[in-house]
Amino acid sequence: MMMRTFFISLALLTVSIVVKAQNVESFFEQFRQHKNVVLVDVPKELLSLGLQVMGSKKGKQWADKIERLRILSFDDASRSVRRKFKKAVKAFNWREYSEVIKDKTKYSETRIMTQGTDDIIRRLVICTTDEDDSALIIIDGAISSNDIDSVLEEAKDL
């Protein structure tokens, strides 16, 4: 009887974790309090200042298009926390996002997804899960495919 109660409790816990992580914002809420998980939240004003100071030709243009940058880093988190994150990412319902890139190996997975229209990306999500480190990066704004092409061109010149 005790074992049955344990498994039912474990099942309910698992379901509650999966249900909780049905909004990409919930990853930040769910994991930021864990030890050695780092949340970096850069508002538009600070991001704008940083991009302008870099002296890039496109810095001002990008500063106007990006509203917010958030990074959830698991580099120094325990293996169990990274595993929980990996399970939450796997269980997350990504149907509201268009997958741009998915690279999966035996131990790691990287996904780049977007939300928006064919012309404007409103949210760019970069998620990587690995045995040694993991990260979630979300960029909110209004980024066009031409903007991305111009950044790629500029990166070739570096």
N, C-alpha and C positions, 0 to 999 in steps of 0.2 A: 504494500500500500504506500509506503514511504517513497519508494522508487517511482511509482506511478505519479505521485504528487510532484516529485522533483521534475520529471519529464514534462508534465503539463505546465509547470511554472517556467521551465526553460523555453518551451514552445511559445508561451505568451510573451515572454521577454523578447524573443526573437521577432515575433510579429510586431511588437510595439516599436522595436528599433527600426524595422523596415518601414512601417507606417510613418514614423517620425521623419524619416529621410526622404520624403516625397517632394520636397522643395529644395532646390540646390542651396538656398540660404540656410537650410537646416544643418548642412555639413558644418558650417561655421559655429552654430550654436551647440551642436552635439560634440564637437571635438576641441574647441578652443580652450576649454578648461582643463584638458588633460595635461599632465606634466610633460614639459619639453615640447609641446606643440606650440608653434609660433604663428600668431595671426598678425599680418601686416595689412592695415587698411589705409589706403592713400586717397584722400579726397581730391576733387578736381583742382582746387586751388594749389595744393602742394604739388600735385602732379604737373600742373601747368608751369609752376615755377621751376621745377626740376628739368622739364623738357626744354624750357627756354634757356636755362643756364648752360645746358649741354652744348649749345651753339649749333645744333643741327639745323640744316635748311628746313627740314620738315617739322622741327620741334613745335613751333607755334601752331602749325596746322593741326598736328596731333593733339596739342593741348586743348584746342577748341572742340575736338571730337570725342575725347574720353572724359567720362563723367566720374568714374571711380575705378580703382584697381584694388583688388583684395587677393591676398595670398595666404594660404593655410599650409604651413610647412611642417613636415613630420621628420625632418632630418635627424633630430636628437631624441625623438620619441621612442618609447619602448617598442619592442617587436610586437607585443600584444596589442598596443594601440594602433600600430600600422596595419595589423591584420584586421582589426575591427573596421578601420577606415576602408581597407580593400573590400571587405564583405559589404559594407554599406554602399560603396560605389557600384559594386556588382549588382546589388539588389535594387538600386535606384532606377526609377522609371524615366528613361531619357527620351521618351517619345516627343517631348516638346522641343527637342533640339535636333538640328541637322548635323550629322556626323561628317566632318571634313576629313579627318585622319584617324585611323586606328592602327596602332602598332602593338602587336602582342607577341611576347616570347614566353618561355616556360615560367619565368619568375617575375616578369614585369609587363605592364600594359600602359600605354599612353594613348589618350584620346583627346582630340581637339574637336569641339562642337560649337555650333553657333545657333543663335536665336535671332530672328528678324525676317527680312524679306530677301529676295534675290539681289536687290540693289544695296540694301543697308543692313549691316550687322549691328544689332542692338546689344547683344551679349556674346562675348567670346569666352569659352570655358576650356581650360587646359587642365587635364587631370592625369596624373601619373602615379601609378602604384608600383611598388617595388619592395623587395625583401629588406633593403637597407635604408631607403628613404622614399617618401611619397610627398606629393604636393597637389594642391588645388589652386588654380589661378583663375580669377574671374575679372574680365574687363568689361565694364558697362559703358555705353556711349552710342555713337552713330558713325560707324566706320563703313566706308564704301569699299568695294573691291578695287577701285582705282587707287585708293589710299594704300591698300596692302601691296599692290603692284609697285607703287612708287617707293615704298619702304624697302621692298626686295631689291629694286634697282639701286637704291642708295647703299644698301648693305653690300652689293657687289663691288662698289667703289672703295670700301674700307679695307 
